[in-house]
Amino acid sequence: MTTVDGAVPDGVVPDGRSGGAGAVRARQSPAARMAARAGGGAMRVFLVLVALFWLMPSVGLLLSSLRSPQQIAESGWWQVFSAPAQITWDNYSQLLSNDKVTGSLLTTAAITVPATVLVVVIGSLAGYAFAWMEFPGRDGWFLVVVGLLVVPVQVALIPVAKLFGAVGLFETTAGVILFHTAFGLPFAVFLLRNFFAEIPRELLEAARLDGAGELRLFTRVVMPLGGPAIASLGIFQFLWVWNDMLIALIFADSGNPPVTVALQQEVRQFGNNIDVLAPGAFLSMVVPLIVFFAFQRQFVSGVMAGAVK
């Protein structure tokens, strides 16, 4: 666009495309402009408030575990801020002296660690096989694995209980580990197969030309590249097994239960045993938090893998 005398107005280039920051903003869609404004300080304040609101139950649980049962019954946990002298470690001392609760933490670890390792190892091998190995019925078997994702755990409780009772695995730690492994594998195979399939074929073919076999190819090429996805899977599986109560309540040894069942058994007949439940629940929550923050970077990388090419 030009004026009568042929001059070009400010903000407009000769080929008809507008220039300058104002013109760029004019070309942006309303959604893009809204997202750009949201990236400022107001959005950061909003996200901080959401994070604080999300953490409030955990903070309340921690502060409740540091108060006496009488104080918990009389007032809310926020009273700690006005009277810090209420804080005491007596509840944790009594909890750690309770052999049943401390033993349940060890039992939970004995169940969670093997169930997580087995799912990660078997799921990685199966995911690689479905992604890059040729065998009869590969696609059909993978559809079976995908179909198992929709099978609810509750459907298998009675049949598996009968099977474990027949083979002597009912109310044993090994039975709980096998149950969690079996129901964790479909998701593990589905996740890792899709991730491994995104690895460039040229990279694998180059390794084969260098003389690498399938096992060497899997351990030296696929596993390092699949580290983020494997770490994400490990975190998910660890959290699922550690926080499980249904399977532990049915299949675990009632004399040596995991921590979720042990805390449930500490509930009194006419009221909650809050001086044991609060510190016990917080201790059971600390371990998954440590695992999550220890592998946070790998978890984020695994979630974002494939989002940007």
C-alpha positions as a Markdown table, in Angstrom:
| # | Residue | x | y | z |
|---|---|---|---|---|
| 1 | Met | 0.0 | 0.0 | 0.0 |
| 2 | Thr | 1.3 | 3.5 | -1.0 |
| 3 | Thr | 0.1 | 7.0 | -0.6 |
| 4 | Val | -0.8 | 9.3 | -3.5 |
| 5 | Asp | 2.8 | 10.5 | -3.8 |
| 6 | Gly | 4.2 | 7.0 | -3.8 |
| 7 | Ala | 5.5 | 7.0 | -0.2 |
| 8 | Val | 5.3 | 3.9 | 1.8 |
| 9 | Pro | 3.5 | 4.4 | 5.2 |
| 10 | Asp | 5.3 | 3.4 | 8.4 |
| 11 | Gly | 4.7 | -0.2 | 9.5 |
| 12 | Val | 4.1 | -1.5 | 6.0 |
| 13 | Val | 6.7 | -3.0 | 3.8 |
| 14 | Pro | 6.6 | -2.7 | 0.0 |
| 15 | Asp | 5.5 | -6.3 | -0.7 |
| 16 | Gly | 2.4 | -5.8 | 1.4 |
| 17 | Arg | 3.5 | -7.5 | 4.5 |
| 18 | Ser | 3.2 | -5.4 | 7.6 |
| 19 | Gly | 6.3 | -5.0 | 9.8 |
| 20 | Gly | 7.2 | -4.2 | 13.3 |
| 21 | Ala | 6.1 | -5.7 | 16.7 |
| 22 | Gly | 2.6 | -4.3 | 16.4 |
| 23 | Ala | 2.1 | -6.0 | 13.1 |
| 24 | Val | 3.4 | -9.3 | 14.5 |
| 25 | Arg | 1.0 | -9.1 | 17.3 |
| 26 | Ala | -1.8 | -8.3 | 14.9 |
| 27 | Arg | -1.1 | -11.5 | 13.0 |
| 28 | Gln | -1.2 | -13.6 | 16.1 |
| 29 | Ser | -4.4 | -15.5 | 17.0 |
| 30 | Pro | -6.3 | -14.5 | 20.1 |
| 31 | Ala | -5.3 | -17.8 | 21.8 |
| 32 | Ala | -1.6 | -17.0 | 21.1 |
| 33 | Arg | -1.9 | -13.5 | 22.5 |
| 34 | Met | -3.6 | -14.8 | 25.6 |
| 35 | Ala | -0.9 | -17.4 | 26.1 |
| 36 | Ala | 1.8 | -14.8 | 25.7 |
| 37 | Arg | 0.1 | -12.6 | 28.3 |
| 38 | Ala | -0.3 | -15.6 | 30.6 |
| 39 | Gly | 3.4 | -16.2 | 30.7 |
| 40 | Gly | 4.0 | -13.2 | 32.8 |
| 41 | Gly | 4.1 | -12.7 | 36.6 |
| 42 | Ala | 0.4 | -13.3 | 37.1 |
| 43 | Met | 0.6 | -16.8 | 35.8 |
| 44 | Arg | 3.6 | -17.6 | 38.0 |
| 45 | Val | 1.8 | -16.3 | 41.0 |
| 46 | Phe | -1.2 | -18.5 | 40.1 |
| 47 | Leu | 0.9 | -21.6 | 39.6 |
| 48 | Val | 2.6 | -21.0 | 43.0 |
| 49 | Leu | -0.8 | -20.8 | 44.7 |
| 50 | Val | -1.9 | -24.0 | 43.0 |
| 51 | Ala | 1.2 | -25.8 | 44.1 |
| 52 | Leu | 0.7 | -24.5 | 47.7 |
| 53 | Phe | -2.9 | -25.6 | 47.6 |
| 54 | Trp | -1.9 | -29.0 | 46.3 |
| 55 | Leu | 0.7 | -29.5 | 49.0 |
| 56 | Met | -1.5 | -28.4 | 51.8 |
| 57 | Pro | -2.8 | -31.9 | 52.7 |
| 58 | Ser | 0.8 | -33.2 | 53.0 |
| 59 | Val | 1.8 | -30.2 | 55.1 |
| 60 | Gly | -1.2 | -30.7 | 57.3 |
| 61 | Leu | -0.4 | -34.4 | 57.7 |
| 62 | Leu | 3.2 | -33.6 | 58.7 |
| 63 | Leu | 2.2 | -31.0 | 61.3 |
| 64 | Ser | -0.5 | -33.3 | 62.7 |
| 65 | Ser | 2.1 | -36.0 | 63.1 |
| 66 | Leu | 4.1 | -33.6 | 65.3 |
| 67 | Arg | 1.3 | -32.8 | 67.7 |
| 68 | Ser | -0.1 | -34.8 | 70.7 |
| 69 | Pro | -3.4 | -36.7 | 70.3 |
| 70 | Gln | -5.0 | -34.3 | 72.8 |
| 71 | Gln | -4.0 | -31.2 | 70.8 |
| 72 | Ile | -5.1 | -32.9 | 67.5 |
| 73 | Ala | -8.6 | -33.5 | 69.1 |
| 74 | Glu | -8.9 | -30.0 | 70.4 |
| 75 | Ser | -7.8 | -27.9 | 67.4 |
| 76 | Gly | -6.6 | -27.9 | 63.8 |
| 77 | Trp | -3.0 | -28.4 | 62.6 |
| 78 | Trp | -2.7 | -24.8 | 61.6 |
| 79 | Gln | -2.5 | -23.9 | 65.3 |
| 80 | Val | 1.1 | -24.9 | 65.1 |
| 81 | Phe | 2.0 | -21.6 | 63.5 |
| 82 | Ser | 0.6 | -19.6 | 66.4 |
| 83 | Ala | 2.0 | -22.0 | 69.0 |
| 84 | Pro | 5.2 | -23.7 | 67.8 |
| 85 | Ala | 5.8 | -25.2 | 71.2 |
| 86 | Gln | 3.2 | -27.9 | 70.3 |
| 87 | Ile | 5.7 | -29.6 | 68.0 |
| 88 | Thr | 7.0 | -32.9 | 69.5 |
| 89 | Trp | 8.7 | -36.0 | 68.2 |
| 90 | Asp | 6.9 | -38.4 | 70.6 |
| 91 | Asn | 4.6 | -39.8 | 68.0 |
| 92 | Tyr | 7.6 | -40.8 | 65.8 |
| 93 | Ser | 9.4 | -42.3 | 68.8 |
| 94 | Gln | 6.4 | -44.4 | 69.6 |
| 95 | Leu | 5.9 | -45.4 | 66.0 |
| 96 | Leu | 9.5 | -46.5 | 65.5 |
| 97 | Ser | 9.2 | -48.5 | 68.7 |
| 98 | Asn | 6.2 | -50.3 | 67.2 |
| 99 | Asp | 7.7 | -53.5 | 65.6 |
| 100 | Lys | 4.6 | -54.1 | 63.6 |
| 101 | Val | 4.7 | -50.8 | 61.7 |
| 102 | Thr | 8.5 | -50.8 | 61.2 |
| 103 | Gly | 8.4 | -54.4 | 60.0 |
| 104 | Ser | 5.6 | -53.4 | 57.6 |
| 105 | Leu | 7.9 | -50.8 | 56.0 |
| 106 | Leu | 10.5 | -53.6 | 55.3 |
| 107 | Thr | 7.8 | -55.8 | 53.9 |
| 108 | Thr | 6.6 | -53.1 | 51.6 |
| 109 | Ala | 10.1 | -52.6 | 50.3 |
| 110 | Ala | 10.5 | -56.3 | 49.9 |
| 111 | Ile | 7.4 | -56.3 | 47.7 |
| 112 | Thr | 7.9 | -53.0 | 45.8 |
| 113 | Val | 11.5 | -53.4 | 44.7 |
| 114 | Pro | 11.2 | -56.9 | 43.1 |
| 115 | Ala | 7.9 | -56.0 | 41.5 |
| 116 | Thr | 9.3 | -52.9 | 40.0 |
| 117 | Val | 12.5 | -54.5 | 38.8 |
| 118 | Leu | 10.7 | -57.4 | 37.2 |
| 119 | Val | 8.3 | -55.2 | 35.4 |
| 120 | Val | 11.0 | -52.9 | 34.0 |
| 121 | Val | 13.3 | -55.8 | 32.9 |
| 122 | Ile | 10.6 | -58.0 | 31.4 |
| 123 | Gly | 8.7 | -55.0 | 29.9 |
| 124 | Ser | 11.9 | -53.7 | 28.3 |
| 125 | Leu | 12.7 | -57.1 | 26.7 |
| 126 | Ala | 9.2 | -57.6 | 25.4 |
| 127 | Gly | 8.9 | -54.0 | 24.2 |
| 128 | Tyr | 12.1 | -54.4 | 22.2 |
| 129 | Ala | 10.9 | -57.7 | 20.7 |
| 130 | Phe | 7.6 | -56.2 | 19.7 |
| 131 | Ala | 9.2 | -53.2 | 18.2 |
| 132 | Trp | 12.2 | -54.6 | 16.2 |
| 133 | Met | 12.1 | -58.4 | 16.1 |
| 134 | Glu | 10.2 | -60.4 | 13.6 |
| 135 | Phe | 8.3 | -63.5 | 14.8 |
| 136 | Pro | 5.1 | -65.2 | 13.9 |
| 137 | Gly | 2.0 | -63.5 | 15.2 |
| 138 | Arg | 3.8 | -60.4 | 16.5 |
| 139 | Asp | 1.0 | -58.0 | 15.8 |
| 140 | Gly | -1.7 | -60.3 | 17.1 |
| 141 | Trp | 0.2 | -60.9 | 20.4 |
| 142 | Phe | 0.6 | -57.1 | 20.8 |
| 143 | Leu | -3.1 | -56.6 | 20.4 |
| 144 | Val | -3.6 | -59.2 | 23.2 |
| 145 | Val | -1.2 | -57.1 | 25.4 |
| 146 | Val | -3.1 | -53.9 | 24.6 |
| 147 | Gly | -6.4 | -55.7 | 25.4 |
| 148 | Leu | -5.1 | -56.7 | 28.8 |
| 149 | Leu | -4.8 | -53.0 | 29.7 |
| 150 | Val | -8.6 | -52.7 | 30.1 |
| 151 | Val | -8.9 | -55.8 | 32.3 |
| 152 | Pro | -9.8 | -54.5 | 35.8 |
| 153 | Val | -7.9 | -55.9 | 38.8 |
| 154 | Gln | -11.1 | -56.7 | 40.6 |
| 155 | Val | -12.1 | -59.3 | 37.9 |
| 156 | Ala | -9.0 | -61.4 | 38.6 |
| 157 | Leu | -9.0 | -61.3 | 42.4 |
| 158 | Ile | -11.1 | -64.5 | 43.0 |
| 159 | Pro | -9.5 | -66.6 | 40.2 |
| 160 | Val | -6.0 | -65.6 | 41.2 |
| 161 | Ala | -6.8 | -66.2 | 44.9 |
| 162 | Lys | -7.9 | -69.8 | 44.0 |
| 163 | Leu | -4.8 | -70.4 | 41.9 |
| 164 | Phe | -2.5 | -69.1 | 44.6 |
| 165 | Gly | -4.2 | -71.2 | 47.2 |
| 166 | Ala | -3.7 | -74.3 | 45.0 |
| 167 | Val | 0.0 | -73.7 | 44.5 |
| 168 | Gly | 0.8 | -72.4 | 48.0 |
| 169 | Leu | 1.3 | -68.7 | 47.1 |
| 170 | Phe | -1.7 | -67.3 | 49.0 |
| 171 | Glu | -0.7 | -64.9 | 51.8 |
| 172 | Thr | 2.9 | -64.8 | 50.8 |
| 173 | Thr | 5.2 | -62.0 | 49.7 |
| 174 | Ala | 6.0 | -63.9 | 46.5 |
| 175 | Gly | 2.3 | -64.1 | 45.6 |
| 176 | Val | 1.9 | -60.3 | 45.9 |
| 177 | Ile | 5.0 | -59.7 | 43.8 |
| 178 | Leu | 3.7 | -62.0 | 41.1 |
| 179 | Phe | 0.3 | -60.3 | 41.1 |
| 180 | His | 1.8 | -56.8 | 40.7 |
| 181 | Thr | 4.2 | -58.0 | 38.1 |
| 182 | Ala | 1.5 | -59.6 | 36.0 |
| 183 | Phe | -0.8 | -56.6 | 36.1 |
| 184 | Gly | 2.1 | -54.1 | 35.5 |
| 185 | Leu | 3.5 | -55.8 | 32.4 |
| 186 | Pro | 0.7 | -54.9 | 29.9 |
| 187 | Phe | 1.2 | -51.2 | 30.5 |
| 188 | Ala | 5.0 | -51.6 | 30.5 |
| 189 | Val | 5.1 | -53.5 | 27.2 |
| 190 | Phe | 2.7 | -51.0 | 25.6 |
| 191 | Leu | 4.7 | -48.0 | 26.8 |
| 192 | Leu | 8.2 | -49.3 | 26.0 |
| 193 | Arg | 7.3 | -50.8 | 22.6 |
| 194 | Asn | 5.9 | -47.5 | 21.4 |
| 195 | Phe | 9.0 | -45.7 | 22.7 |
| 196 | Phe | 11.5 | -48.2 | 21.2 |
| 197 | Ala | 9.7 | -48.1 | 17.9 |
| 198 | Glu | 10.6 | -44.4 | 17.5 |
| 199 | Ile | 14.4 | -45.2 | 17.5 |
| 200 | Pro | 15.8 | -44.5 | 14.0 |
| 201 | Arg | 16.1 | -47.8 | 12.0 |
| 202 | Glu | 19.4 | -46.5 | 10.5 |
| 203 | Leu | 21.0 | -46.5 | 14.0 |
| 204 | Leu | 20.1 | -50.1 | 14.6 |
| 205 | Glu | 21.2 | -51.2 | 11.2 |
| 206 | Ala | 24.5 | -49.5 | 11.6 |
| 207 | Ala | 25.0 | -51.4 | 14.9 |
| 208 | Arg | 24.2 | -54.6 | 13.1 |
| 209 | Leu | 26.7 | -53.9 | 10.4 |
| 210 | Asp | 29.3 | -53.5 | 13.1 |
| 211 | Gly | 28.6 | -57.1 | 14.2 |
| 212 | Ala | 26.2 | -56.4 | 17.1 |
| 213 | Gly | 23.8 | -59.2 | 18.0 |
| 214 | Glu | 20.3 | -58.7 | 19.4 |
| 215 | Leu | 21.4 | -58.8 | 23.0 |
| 216 | Arg | 24.3 | -56.4 | 22.5 |
| 217 | Leu | 22.0 | -54.2 | 20.4 |
| 218 | Phe | 19.5 | -54.1 | 23.2 |
| 219 | Thr | 22.0 | -53.4 | 26.0 |
| 220 | Arg | 24.3 | -51.0 | 24.2 |
| 221 | Val | 21.9 | -49.0 | 22.0 |
| 222 | Val | 18.3 | -49.5 | 22.9 |
| 223 | Met | 18.5 | -49.4 | 26.7 |
| 224 | Pro | 20.6 | -46.1 | 26.8 |
| 225 | Leu | 18.3 | -44.4 | 24.4 |
| 226 | Gly | 15.2 | -45.7 | 26.3 |
| 227 | Gly | 16.5 | -44.5 | 29.7 |
| 228 | Pro | 13.9 | -41.7 | 30.1 |
| 229 | Ala | 10.9 | -44.0 | 29.3 |
| 230 | Ile | 12.3 | -46.8 | 31.5 |
| 231 | Ala | 12.8 | -44.4 | 34.4 |
| 232 | Ser | 9.2 | -43.1 | 34.0 |
| 233 | Leu | 7.9 | -46.7 | 34.0 |
| 234 | Gly | 9.9 | -47.5 | 37.1 |
| 235 | Ile | 8.6 | -44.5 | 39.0 |
| 236 | Phe | 5.0 | -45.3 | 38.0 |
| 237 | Gln | 5.3 | -49.0 | 39.0 |
| 238 | Phe | 7.1 | -48.1 | 42.3 |
| 239 | Leu | 4.3 | -45.7 | 43.3 |
| 240 | Trp | 1.5 | -48.1 | 42.3 |
| 241 | Val | 2.9 | -51.0 | 44.3 |
| 242 | Trp | 4.1 | -49.0 | 47.3 |
| 243 | Asn | 0.7 | -47.3 | 47.7 |
| 244 | Asp | -1.4 | -50.4 | 47.0 |
| 245 | Met | -3.8 | -51.6 | 49.7 |
| 246 | Leu | -6.3 | -53.8 | 47.9 |
| 247 | Ile | -3.9 | -56.5 | 46.7 |
| 248 | Ala | -1.9 | -56.4 | 49.9 |
| 249 | Leu | -5.1 | -56.7 | 52.0 |
| 250 | Ile | -6.1 | -59.9 | 50.1 |
| 251 | Phe | -2.9 | -61.7 | 49.1 |
| 252 | Ala | -0.2 | -60.5 | 51.7 |
| 253 | Asp | 0.6 | -62.4 | 54.9 |
| 254 | Ser | -1.7 | -61.1 | 57.6 |
| 255 | Gly | 1.0 | -61.6 | 60.2 |
| 256 | Asn | 3.5 | -59.5 | 58.3 |
| 257 | Pro | 1.5 | -57.1 | 56.2 |
| 258 | Pro | 2.7 | -54.1 | 54.1 |
| 259 | Val | 2.6 | -50.6 | 55.6 |
| 260 | Thr | -0.8 | -49.7 | 54.1 |
| 261 | Val | -2.5 | -52.7 | 55.7 |
| 262 | Ala | -0.6 | -52.3 | 58.9 |
| 263 | Leu | -1.8 | -48.7 | 59.3 |
| 264 | Gln | -5.4 | -49.8 | 58.5 |
| 265 | Gln | -5.1 | -52.4 | 61.3 |
| 266 | Glu | -4.1 | -49.6 | 63.7 |
| 267 | Val | -7.5 | -48.0 | 63.6 |
| 268 | Arg | -9.2 | -48.3 | 67.0 |
| 269 | Gln | -12.7 | -49.6 | 67.4 |
| 270 | Phe | -14.2 | -46.3 | 68.5 |
| 271 | Gly | -11.8 | -43.8 | 66.8 |
| 272 | Asn | -8.7 | -43.3 | 64.8 |
| 273 | Asn | -5.4 | -43.9 | 66.3 |
| 274 | Ile | -4.2 | -40.6 | 65.0 |
| 275 | Asp | -0.9 | -40.6 | 67.0 |
| 276 | Val | 0.1 | -43.7 | 65.0 |
| 277 | Leu | -1.7 | -43.1 | 61.8 |
| 278 | Ala | -0.4 | -39.6 | 61.1 |
| 279 | Pro | 3.3 | -40.3 | 61.5 |
| 280 | Gly | 3.0 | -43.7 | 59.8 |
| 281 | Ala | 1.1 | -42.2 | 56.8 |
| 282 | Phe | 3.8 | -39.5 | 56.5 |
| 283 | Leu | 6.6 | -42.0 | 56.7 |
| 284 | Ser | 5.0 | -44.2 | 54.0 |
| 285 | Met | 4.6 | -41.1 | 51.8 |
| 286 | Val | 8.2 | -39.9 | 52.2 |
| 287 | Val | 9.7 | -42.9 | 50.4 |
| 288 | Pro | 7.8 | -42.4 | 47.1 |
| 289 | Leu | 8.5 | -38.7 | 47.3 |
| 290 | Ile | 12.2 | -39.4 | 47.6 |
| 291 | Val | 12.1 | -41.8 | 44.6 |
| 292 | Phe | 10.1 | -39.3 | 42.5 |
| 293 | Phe | 12.4 | -36.3 | 43.2 |
| 294 | Ala | 15.5 | -38.5 | 42.7 |
| 295 | Phe | 14.4 | -39.4 | 39.2 |
| 296 | Gln | 12.5 | -36.3 | 38.4 |
| 297 | Arg | 14.7 | -35.3 | 35.5 |
| 298 | Gln | 14.4 | -38.7 | 33.9 |
| 299 | Phe | 10.6 | -38.7 | 34.5 |
| 300 | Val | 10.1 | -35.4 | 32.8 |
| 301 | Ser | 12.3 | -36.5 | 29.9 |
| 302 | Gly | 10.3 | -39.7 | 29.5 |
| 303 | Val | 7.0 | -37.8 | 29.6 |
| 304 | Met | 8.2 | -35.3 | 27.0 |
| 305 | Ala | 9.9 | -37.9 | 24.8 |
| 306 | Gly | 8.4 | -37.8 | 21.3 |
| 307 | Ala | 6.5 | -34.6 | 21.9 |
| 308 | Val | 9.1 | -32.6 | 19.9 |
| 309 | Lys | 10.8 | -34.0 | 16.8 |
